[in-house]
Amino acid sequence: MEKWDSNEGTSAFHMPEWMIQFADQKQEFNKRPTKIGRRSLSRSISQSSTDSYSSAASYTDSSDDETSPRDKQQKNSKGSSDFCVKNIKQAEFGRREIEIAEQEMPALMALRKRAQGEKPLAGAKIVGCTHITAQTAVLMETLGALGAQCRWAACNIYSTLNEVAAALAESGFPVFAWKGESEDDFWWCIDRCVNVEGWQPNMILDDGGDLTHWIYKKYPNMFKKIKGIVEESVTGVHRLYQLSKAGKLCVPAMNVNDSVTKQKFDNLYCCRESILDGLKRTTDMMFGGKQVVVCGYGEVGKGCCAALKAMGSIVYVTEIDPICALQACMDGFRLVKLNEVIRQVDIVITCTGNKNVVTREHLDRMKNSCIVCNMGHSNTEIDVASLRTPELTWERVRSQVDHVIWPDGKRIVLLAEGRLLNLSCSTVPTFVLSITATTQALALIELYNAPEGRYKQDVYLLPKKMDEYVASLHLPTFDAHLTELTDEQAKYLGLNKNGPFKPNYYRY
């Protein structure tokens, strides 16, 4: 079997033998798992997502919510207190959610079965900052099965599933996260992951770049032992490229966000389903006939527009890129400037990753009861800070739903205070996250085991062979059968029969 740490110091990616062999062994995964778990409805959208397990629409808070997790003394059943979650007693509920997620994440389960004997992450100490959900838990436990030690914080103050964080803490993972963190809590949790006596991370898995930023700011010497960074968001990748351009990136970084398996599946298909879920859970609205403006027609915007159009909404699009703009026009959407439609639309959705896309001027001109939300990673797209002024009244309707009321009585409905709608207010499809999580896992393995010299202090895309491998691991779920090239066909196209099948410049 080939080792992960190939001795060839080239920039090419060399797939280990077990990956090649496993891609052909489809019979074990050609059907969905038959084990059926009770569909837990514990993903409440109350301030604590787990105080009521019976209904996802419950807004009842218990008195326990008044106590900050930072002020509690908690231990798991093994006596460890190296974690900070809402309530360790919720671990059993979280374990059920993780078990359900495992059924929809075939590739990660496959990695556990095939690679845990080889332990490709033995010795890896991974510090992570992502959304802490059941799907992330499956990823973390997979990394642990492959030999890694992990410490984790949340990249979003609203997206943590408290019961899942409790289950991870009960299993021995140092997790520092709970739903409804303050900004101070957010940075405190990240610091608790990083600043640990006797534990030095050598890999970073980040979503948004906040963890990487914190280490650069507070503990720059740690980068002497860090072998690489894996980043999966537009915002975080942008930060990495800025560091690289300024000559301040001191370790290799893998841009997972722009890998095909992330862009075309997580960004597009995930958002196509979850945008409706988030809006329904928070507003109970009907989409037919509503006028919607979607700011940005990248993969996230495309998914949102497709879903809303299918539900009968009238959809407008704003864009700065003429290529994406032309795509929107060819897909049947009206391309406008935000100022042209801001008075008439019922919903405004930002999907750009930029800042101040919706300004105070836009907010002032919106019609009464206009819904405003963000599907981009960063919370800077809507100028929420401009709404925190004495003349405007904030009225909490339910968790992550606020009415902002003007002096004349006009109000807008602001969701998740401008943060990521789907992960703050609802859930996302597990199967799509399986694709993203597998991509992250393989990127960590590749960077951790790469021989010295393969990757320099720069930002890299995932090798295409890895992208194809991630996709192939998910095909058996659909009982899908790939066509194989003949020797003659492969020679005619100038390809290896086992891939990669497209050049790096190919646009999927």
C-alpha positions as CSV (number, residue, x, y, z in Angstrom):
1,M,0.0,0.0,0.0
2,E,1.3,3.5,-0.8
3,K,1.9,5.7,2.2
4,W,0.3,9.0,2.7
5,D,3.7,10.7,2.9
6,S,4.9,10.0,-0.6
7,N,8.7,10.5,-1.0
8,E,8.3,12.4,-4.3
9,G,8.6,16.0,-3.6
10,T,6.5,17.2,-6.5
11,S,3.4,19.4,-6.6
12,A,1.4,16.5,-8.0
13,F,-1.1,14.7,-5.7
14,H,-0.5,10.9,-5.4
15,M,-3.5,8.9,-4.5
16,P,-2.8,6.2,-2.0
17,E,-3.5,2.7,-3.2
18,W,-6.4,2.1,-0.8
19,M,-8.2,5.1,-2.2
20,I,-8.0,3.6,-5.7
21,Q,-9.0,0.2,-4.6
22,F,-11.9,1.5,-2.5
23,A,-13.4,3.5,-5.3
24,D,-14.2,0.2,-7.1
25,Q,-15.7,-1.5,-4.0
26,K,-19.2,-0.2,-4.3
27,Q,-21.2,-3.2,-3.3
28,E,-21.1,-2.2,0.4
29,F,-22.5,1.2,-0.2
30,N,-24.9,0.7,-3.1
31,K,-27.9,1.2,-0.9
32,R,-29.0,3.6,1.8
33,P,-28.5,2.2,5.3
34,T,-31.5,0.3,6.4
35,K,-31.1,1.3,10.1
36,I,-33.8,3.8,10.8
37,G,-33.4,6.1,13.7
38,R,-36.2,8.2,15.3
39,R,-36.2,11.5,13.6
40,S,-35.3,13.8,16.4
41,L,-37.0,17.2,16.4
42,S,-34.5,18.7,18.9
43,R,-33.2,21.3,16.5
44,S,-35.2,24.0,18.2
45,I,-34.8,27.6,17.1
46,S,-35.3,28.9,20.6
47,Q,-32.4,30.8,22.2
48,S,-31.3,27.4,23.5
49,S,-31.8,24.9,20.7
50,T,-32.3,22.0,23.1
51,D,-34.5,23.1,25.9
52,S,-37.6,21.5,24.2
53,Y,-36.9,18.3,22.4
54,S,-40.5,17.8,21.2
55,S,-40.9,20.6,18.8
56,A,-38.6,22.6,16.4
57,A,-41.0,25.5,16.8
58,S,-40.8,25.8,20.5
59,Y,-39.7,29.1,21.9
60,T,-39.8,28.2,25.6
61,D,-36.6,29.1,27.5
62,S,-35.8,27.4,30.8
63,S,-34.5,29.3,33.8
64,D,-31.2,27.5,33.3
65,D,-30.6,29.6,30.2
66,E,-29.8,32.6,32.4
67,T,-26.6,30.9,33.6
68,S,-23.7,31.3,31.2
69,P,-21.9,28.0,30.4
70,R,-18.7,29.8,31.3
71,D,-20.0,30.0,34.9
72,K,-20.9,26.3,35.2
73,Q,-18.8,23.5,36.6
74,Q,-19.5,20.5,34.4
75,K,-17.9,17.1,33.9
76,N,-18.5,14.2,31.6
77,S,-19.0,10.6,32.7
78,K,-15.2,10.1,32.5
79,G,-14.5,13.0,34.9
80,S,-13.2,15.4,32.3
81,S,-14.0,19.1,32.4
82,D,-12.0,20.1,29.4
83,F,-15.0,21.5,27.5
84,C,-17.7,24.2,27.8
85,V,-21.2,23.4,26.5
86,K,-24.7,24.4,27.4
87,N,-25.6,21.3,29.3
88,I,-23.6,18.0,29.3
89,K,-26.8,16.2,30.4
90,Q,-28.1,16.6,26.8
91,A,-25.5,14.3,25.4
92,E,-27.9,11.4,24.8
93,F,-30.1,13.5,22.6
94,G,-27.1,14.7,20.6
95,R,-25.8,11.1,20.2
96,R,-29.1,10.2,18.5
97,E,-28.8,13.2,16.1
98,I,-25.2,12.1,15.2
99,E,-26.4,8.5,14.5
100,I,-29.0,9.9,12.1
101,A,-26.4,12.0,10.4
102,E,-24.1,9.1,10.0
103,Q,-26.7,7.4,7.8
104,E,-26.5,10.3,5.3
105,M,-22.8,10.6,5.3
106,P,-21.6,7.5,3.5
107,A,-18.2,8.8,2.4
108,L,-17.0,9.7,5.9
109,M,-18.1,6.3,7.2
110,A,-16.3,4.8,4.3
111,L,-13.1,6.6,5.2
112,R,-13.3,5.3,8.7
113,K,-13.7,1.7,7.5
114,R,-10.9,1.9,4.9
115,A,-8.3,4.1,6.5
116,Q,-8.5,3.8,10.3
117,G,-6.1,0.8,10.2
118,E,-3.5,3.0,8.5
119,K,-4.2,6.0,10.7
120,P,-3.2,8.7,8.2
121,L,-3.7,11.4,10.8
122,A,-1.8,9.8,13.6
123,G,0.0,12.6,15.5
124,A,-2.2,15.3,14.0
125,K,-3.5,17.9,16.5
126,I,-6.3,19.7,14.8
127,V,-7.9,22.8,16.1
128,G,-11.2,23.6,14.4
129,C,-13.6,26.4,14.1
130,T,-16.8,25.4,12.2
131,H,-20.5,25.2,12.7
132,I,-21.0,22.6,15.4
133,T,-23.8,20.4,14.1
134,A,-24.5,16.7,13.9
135,Q,-22.7,16.6,10.5
136,T,-19.6,18.3,12.0
137,A,-19.7,15.8,14.8
138,V,-19.5,12.9,12.2
139,L,-16.5,14.7,10.7
140,M,-14.7,15.2,14.0
141,E,-15.3,11.6,15.1
142,T,-14.0,10.5,11.7
143,L,-10.8,12.6,12.2
144,G,-10.5,11.0,15.6
145,A,-10.8,7.5,14.1
146,L,-8.1,8.3,11.6
147,G,-5.7,9.2,14.5
148,A,-6.2,12.9,15.1
149,Q,-6.6,14.8,18.3
150,C,-9.2,17.6,18.0
151,R,-10.2,20.7,19.9
152,W,-13.2,22.7,18.5
153,A,-15.1,26.0,18.7
154,A,-18.0,27.3,16.8
155,C,-17.7,29.7,13.8
156,N,-21.2,31.1,14.3
157,I,-22.9,32.2,17.5
158,Y,-26.3,30.9,16.5
159,S,-25.6,27.6,14.6
160,T,-24.4,25.3,17.4
161,L,-26.7,22.4,18.3
162,N,-26.3,22.3,22.1
163,E,-27.2,18.6,22.3
164,V,-24.6,17.7,19.7
165,A,-21.9,19.8,21.5
166,A,-22.8,17.9,24.7
167,A,-22.5,14.5,22.9
168,L,-19.0,15.4,21.6
169,A,-18.0,16.6,25.1
170,E,-19.3,13.3,26.6
171,S,-17.2,11.4,24.0
172,G,-14.0,13.2,25.1
173,F,-13.7,16.0,22.5
174,P,-12.8,19.4,24.0
175,V,-15.6,21.4,22.6
176,F,-16.3,25.0,23.5
177,A,-19.6,26.2,22.0
178,W,-23.2,26.9,22.7
179,K,-26.1,28.4,20.8
180,G,-26.5,32.2,21.5
181,E,-22.9,33.1,22.4
182,S,-22.0,36.7,22.9
183,E,-19.2,38.2,20.9
184,D,-17.0,37.9,24.0
185,D,-18.0,34.3,24.4
186,F,-17.1,33.6,20.8
187,W,-13.5,34.7,21.2
188,W,-13.2,33.2,24.6
189,C,-14.2,29.8,23.2
190,I,-11.6,30.1,20.4
191,D,-8.9,31.0,22.9
192,R,-9.8,28.0,25.1
193,C,-9.2,25.8,22.1
194,V,-5.9,27.3,21.2
195,N,-4.3,28.3,24.5
196,V,-3.8,25.0,26.2
197,E,-0.9,24.0,28.4
198,G,0.9,21.0,27.0
199,W,-1.1,20.9,23.7
200,Q,0.2,22.6,20.5
201,P,-2.0,22.4,17.3
202,N,-0.3,21.4,14.1
203,M,-3.3,21.7,11.7
204,I,-6.1,24.3,11.4
205,L,-9.6,23.6,10.0
206,D,-11.4,27.0,9.7
207,D,-14.7,28.3,8.5
208,G,-14.5,32.0,8.0
209,G,-10.9,32.7,9.0
210,D,-11.6,33.8,12.6
211,L,-9.5,31.0,14.2
212,T,-6.6,31.7,11.8
213,H,-6.9,35.4,12.6
214,W,-6.9,34.8,16.3
215,I,-3.7,32.7,16.2
216,Y,-2.0,35.2,14.0
217,K,-3.0,38.0,16.4
218,K,-2.4,36.3,19.8
219,Y,-0.1,33.3,19.2
220,P,1.9,33.8,16.1
221,N,4.7,31.6,17.3
222,M,2.4,28.6,17.0
223,F,2.7,28.7,13.3
224,K,6.2,27.3,13.6
225,K,4.7,23.9,14.3
226,I,1.5,24.2,12.2
227,K,1.8,22.2,9.0
228,G,-1.2,23.7,7.2
229,I,-4.6,25.4,7.1
230,V,-7.8,24.1,5.5
231,E,-10.4,26.8,4.9
232,E,-13.9,26.3,3.5
233,S,-15.6,29.7,3.2
234,V,-15.5,32.6,0.8
235,T,-14.7,35.0,3.6
236,G,-11.9,32.9,5.1
237,V,-10.3,32.2,1.7
238,H,-10.3,35.9,0.9
239,R,-8.4,36.5,4.1
240,L,-5.9,33.8,3.2
241,Y,-5.2,35.3,-0.2
242,Q,-4.8,38.7,1.4
243,L,-2.2,37.3,3.8
244,S,-0.4,35.5,0.9
245,K,-0.3,38.7,-1.2
246,A,1.1,40.6,1.8
247,G,3.8,37.9,2.3
248,K,2.4,37.1,5.8
249,L,1.1,33.6,5.1
250,C,3.7,31.4,6.9
251,V,2.2,27.9,6.2
252,P,0.5,26.2,3.3
253,A,-3.3,26.6,3.0
254,M,-5.9,24.6,1.2
255,N,-8.8,26.5,-0.4
256,V,-11.6,24.0,0.0
257,N,-14.3,26.6,-0.8
258,D,-13.3,26.7,-4.5
259,S,-13.0,23.0,-4.9
260,V,-15.6,21.6,-7.3
261,T,-17.2,19.4,-4.7
262,K,-17.7,22.4,-2.4
263,Q,-18.8,25.0,-4.9
264,K,-21.1,22.9,-7.0
265,F,-22.7,20.9,-4.2
266,D,-22.6,22.6,-0.9
267,N,-23.0,26.2,-2.2
268,L,-25.6,25.4,-4.9
269,Y,-27.6,22.4,-3.9
270,C,-27.5,23.0,-0.2
271,C,-28.7,26.5,-0.4
272,R,-31.4,25.6,-3.0
273,E,-33.0,23.5,-0.2
274,S,-32.1,25.3,3.0
275,I,-33.2,28.9,1.9
276,L,-36.8,27.8,2.0
277,D,-36.4,25.9,5.2
278,G,-34.9,29.0,7.0
279,L,-37.5,31.4,5.7
280,K,-40.4,29.0,6.6
281,R,-39.3,28.3,10.1
282,T,-38.7,31.9,11.0
283,T,-41.6,33.7,9.2
284,D,-44.2,31.0,8.3
285,M,-44.5,32.8,5.0
286,M,-45.9,31.7,1.6
287,F,-43.6,32.2,-1.3
288,G,-46.0,32.2,-4.2
289,G,-46.3,35.6,-5.8
290,K,-43.8,37.3,-3.4
291,Q,-41.3,39.6,-4.9
292,V,-37.7,38.7,-3.9
293,V,-34.4,40.3,-4.7
294,V,-31.3,38.1,-4.4
295,C,-28.0,40.0,-4.2
296,G,-25.3,38.0,-6.0
297,Y,-25.7,35.2,-8.5
298,G,-22.8,33.0,-7.6
299,E,-23.4,29.3,-6.6
300,V,-25.3,30.4,-3.4
301,G,-27.4,32.9,-5.3
302,K,-28.2,30.4,-8.1
303,G,-29.5,27.9,-5.5
304,C,-31.6,30.5,-3.7
305,C,-33.1,31.8,-7.0
306,A,-33.9,28.4,-8.3
307,A,-35.8,27.4,-5.2
308,L,-37.8,30.6,-4.9
309,K,-38.7,30.6,-8.6
310,A,-39.9,27.0,-8.3
311,M,-42.2,28.1,-5.4
312,G,-43.8,30.8,-7.6
313,S,-41.9,33.9,-6.4
314,I,-41.0,36.8,-8.7
315,V,-37.2,36.9,-8.4
316,Y,-34.9,39.8,-9.2
317,V,-31.1,39.6,-9.2
318,T,-28.3,42.1,-8.5
319,E,-24.8,41.4,-9.8
320,I,-21.4,43.1,-10.3
321,D,-20.0,40.4,-12.6
322,P,-21.2,40.6,-16.2
323,I,-20.7,36.8,-16.6
324,C,-22.8,35.9,-13.6
325,A,-25.3,38.6,-14.6
326,L,-25.7,37.1,-18.1
327,Q,-26.3,33.7,-16.5
328,A,-29.1,35.2,-14.4
329,C,-30.7,36.7,-17.5
330,M,-30.4,33.5,-19.4
331,D,-32.0,31.6,-16.5
332,G,-35.0,34.0,-16.7
333,F,-34.3,36.4,-13.9
334,R,-34.6,40.2,-14.2
335,L,-31.2,41.9,-13.5
336,V,-31.6,45.1,-11.6
337,K,-29.9,47.5,-9.3
338,L,-31.1,47.2,-5.7
339,N,-32.2,50.8,-5.7
340,E,-34.7,50.1,-8.5
341,V,-36.7,47.5,-6.6
342,I,-36.0,48.2,-3.0
343,R,-39.4,49.9,-2.4
344,Q,-41.5,47.0,-3.8
345,V,-39.8,43.7,-2.8
346,D,-41.1,41.5,0.0
347,I,-37.8,39.7,0.7
348,V,-34.1,40.8,0.4
349,I,-31.5,38.0,0.4
350,T,-27.8,38.7,0.3
351,C,-25.4,36.1,-1.2
352,T,-22.2,38.0,-2.0
353,G,-19.7,37.6,0.8
354,N,-19.1,41.4,0.5
355,K,-19.8,44.2,3.0
356,N,-22.6,46.8,3.1
357,V,-24.5,45.3,0.2
358,V,-27.7,46.4,2.0
359,T,-27.1,49.9,3.5
360,R,-29.1,52.0,5.9
361,E,-30.4,54.0,2.9
362,H,-31.8,50.7,1.4
363,L,-33.3,49.8,4.8
364,D,-35.0,53.2,5.2
365,R,-36.7,52.8,1.8
366,M,-38.0,49.2,2.2
367,K,-41.7,48.6,2.4
368,N,-43.4,47.7,5.6
369,S,-42.8,44.1,6.8
370,C,-40.0,43.4,4.3
371,I,-38.0,40.4,5.3
372,V,-34.2,40.9,5.3
373,C,-31.7,38.0,5.5
374,N,-28.3,36.8,4.6
375,M,-27.1,33.6,3.0
376,G,-23.5,34.6,2.6
377,H,-21.0,33.5,5.2
378,S,-20.0,36.9,6.6
379,N,-22.4,39.0,8.7
380,T,-21.2,42.2,7.1
381,E,-23.5,42.1,4.0
382,I,-26.4,43.9,5.8
383,D,-25.4,47.1,7.6
384,V,-27.1,45.9,10.9
385,A,-24.9,48.3,13.0
386,S,-26.7,51.3,11.3
387,L,-30.0,50.0,12.8
388,R,-28.8,50.2,16.4
389,T,-29.8,53.8,16.8
390,P,-32.1,55.5,19.4
391,E,-34.8,56.4,16.9
392,L,-35.4,52.8,15.9
393,T,-37.0,50.2,18.2
394,W,-36.0,46.6,18.2
395,E,-38.6,44.0,19.1
396,R,-37.7,40.4,19.5
397,V,-40.4,38.2,17.9
398,R,-38.8,34.8,18.5
399,S,-35.2,33.6,18.6
400,Q,-33.3,35.1,15.6
401,V,-36.3,37.0,14.4
402,D,-36.4,40.8,15.1
403,H,-38.8,43.6,14.1
404,V,-36.9,46.8,13.6
405,I,-39.5,49.6,13.9
406,W,-39.2,53.1,12.4
407,P,-40.7,56.2,14.1
408,D,-43.6,56.2,11.6
409,G,-44.5,52.6,12.5
410,K,-42.9,50.9,9.5
411,R,-41.1,47.7,10.4
412,I,-38.7,45.3,8.7
413,V,-38.2,41.7,9.7
414,L,-34.5,41.0,10.3
415,L,-33.4,37.3,10.5
416,A,-30.5,36.1,12.6
417,E,-29.2,39.7,12.9
418,G,-27.8,39.4,9.4
419,R,-25.9,36.2,10.1
420,L,-26.1,33.0,8.0
421,L,-29.8,32.2,7.7
422,N,-29.8,28.5,7.0
423,L,-27.4,27.4,9.8
424,S,-28.7,30.0,12.3
425,C,-32.4,29.5,11.8
426,S,-32.9,26.0,10.3
427,T,-30.8,23.0,9.2
428,V,-29.0,22.0,6.0
429,P,-29.2,18.7,4.1
430,T,-26.8,16.2,5.7
431,F,-25.9,14.4,2.4
432,V,-24.6,17.6,0.9
433,L,-22.5,18.3,4.0
434,S,-21.1,14.8,3.7
435,I,-19.5,15.9,0.4
436,T,-18.0,19.0,2.0
437,A,-16.9,17.2,5.2
438,T,-15.2,14.5,3.1
439,T,-13.4,17.1,1.1
440,Q,-12.2,18.8,4.3
441,A,-11.0,15.5,5.7
442,L,-9.0,14.6,2.6
443,A,-7.5,18.1,2.5
444,L,-6.3,17.7,6.1
445,I,-4.8,14.3,5.3
446,E,-3.1,15.7,2.2
447,L,-1.5,18.7,3.9
448,Y,-0.6,16.8,7.0
449,N,1.2,14.0,5.1
450,A,2.7,16.1,2.2
451,P,6.5,15.8,2.0
452,E,8.5,18.9,2.6
453,G,8.5,21.1,-0.5
454,R,5.3,19.9,-2.1
455,Y,3.4,22.9,-0.8
456,K,4.9,26.3,-0.2
457,Q,3.6,29.1,1.9
458,D,0.7,29.8,-0.4
459,V,-3.0,29.0,-1.0
460,Y,-3.7,25.9,-3.0
461,L,-6.8,24.3,-4.5
462,L,-7.7,20.7,-3.7
463,P,-6.1,18.4,-6.3
464,K,-8.7,17.5,-8.9
465,K,-8.1,13.8,-8.3
466,M,-9.3,14.3,-4.8
467,D,-12.4,16.1,-6.0
468,E,-13.3,13.2,-8.2
469,Y,-12.6,10.7,-5.5
470,V,-15.0,12.5,-3.1
471,A,-17.7,12.5,-5.8
472,S,-17.2,8.8,-6.5
473,L,-17.7,7.9,-2.9
474,H,-21.2,9.3,-2.9
475,L,-22.4,7.8,-6.2
476,P,-23.2,4.4,-4.8
477,T,-25.9,6.0,-2.6
478,F,-27.9,6.5,-5.8
479,D,-27.1,3.1,-7.2
480,A,-25.2,5.0,-9.9
481,H,-22.9,3.2,-12.3
482,L,-20.0,5.1,-14.0
483,T,-19.1,4.4,-17.5
484,E,-15.4,3.4,-18.0
485,L,-13.2,4.5,-20.8
486,T,-11.8,1.9,-23.1
487,D,-8.0,2.0,-23.7
488,E,-8.7,3.4,-27.2
489,Q,-11.0,6.2,-25.9
490,A,-8.5,7.1,-23.1
491,K,-5.7,7.4,-25.6
492,Y,-7.9,9.5,-28.0
493,L,-8.7,12.0,-25.2
494,G,-5.2,11.9,-23.7
495,L,-6.4,10.8,-20.3
496,N,-5.6,8.2,-17.7
497,K,-8.4,5.7,-17.5
498,N,-8.7,6.4,-13.7
499,G,-8.7,10.2,-14.0
500,P,-8.5,13.1,-13.6
501,F,-11.0,13.5,-16.3
502,K,-11.0,17.3,-16.8
503,P,-8.2,19.8,-17.0
504,N,-7.9,22.4,-14.2
505,Y,-9.3,25.1,-16.3
506,Y,-12.6,23.2,-17.0
507,R,-15.7,25.0,-15.7
508,Y,-18.2,22.5,-14.4
